[in-house]
Amino acid sequence: MSTVEHVSTAELAERSRAIIRDLQTAEGAYPASPDFSAYRGYCWMRDGAFIADAASAAGDIESAERFFEWCTAITVRYSEDFEIAIAAASSGAPLGDERMMPARFTFDGSRGTDDWWDFQLDGYGTWLWALGEHVRRHGVTVDPYAEAMDITARYLASSWDRPCYDWWEENRDHVHVSTLGCIGAGLESALALGHLSETTAATATVAATAIRATLDADAARHGHLVKWIGSDDVDASLAALISPLGYIAAADPVARATVLAIEDALVVDHGVHRYAKDTFYGGGQWPLLSCFLGLAHGALGDDAEARAYLAWAASTVRGDGAMPEQVPNHLLAASRRDEWVERWGTVATPLVWSHAMLLRLQMELSKP
């Protein structure tokens, strides 16, 4: 389907804002993609947190808070499972990956029955970070979320240093730098909100400090952040640590070096690949990653580049207003595309996370 023509990015952002509101479920979950076979019926903690942050930045306070209430309800519902995982980690005999908390839940807050690459820690840190950003923007009370914050912070503090799947449900045997950044940002946000118990605050402080030390010692090669500890490669998700997470300060030389390394390895005409060896749907370019890189450029003071990334992301909007997960403009592994189409159908469209990041970057660039 053709892309939208002669529509400003501000108008597209407003359409994205409406799509986010309209697709949010009665429970408060944000569907990953309403009709895509592998995502249908599920909300990811990570994707949802970034979507909630975009809604919050756009002034949709109720929408963001309904998502935080959804996260809270899930955490309280499965509090015993969290406690079992925390106790096992503390005893030195951690649970197997299959017994850790999943990356995604059904809209009603259940684990679901579909097999998935589920053990990911980043989403639990990201929702704490998004909550902190929401409180900072709008001055709302933290009280309704305090119990879930405490449980989540202890869970992250107990397991932050173990390997798990990355943002892309891959590479389970590594400690991923983007995951560490999400966890660190979440723990620091929870500590700043000041509603953790004394014991949890002490535990979270130790973990947050250790994550910073690990990043300083092991997360950079050749001056830039790397995909996982021990790698030399980059991953486009690293841009999120600069903005919107703000975990790596824009003034830190590693921030600009990381942006440049991502651009050198993964960017063609402002379209951004996930990583160099990507074969998923042929390894296309992801609009949401162009928006993350645009946000990083904005944090670095490069507004012209940020707008160029926004324009590229906007160019992927279809004639019906929907944004895809990725586009096949410049495939890294063209011969691998058909196998995914046969397995799951055409690329997820709309991907609500794509809409959220376009909205989030437009809001950032609209600030006076």
Secondary structure by P-SEA (a helix, b strand, c coil): ccccccccaaaaaaaaaaaaaaacccccccccccccccccccccaaaaaaaaaaaaaacaaaaaaaaaaaaaaaaaaaaaaaaaaaaaaaacccccccccccccccccccccccccccccaaaaaaaaaaaaaaaaacccccccaaaaaaaaaaaaaaccccccccccccccccccaaaaaaaaaaaaaaaaaccccaaaaaaaaaaaaaaaaaaaccccccccccccccccccccccccccccccccccccaaaaaaaaaaaaccccccccccccccccccbbbbaaaaaaaaaaaaaacaaaaaaaaaaaaaaacccccccccccccccccccaaaaaaaaccccccccaaaaaaaaaaaaaaacc
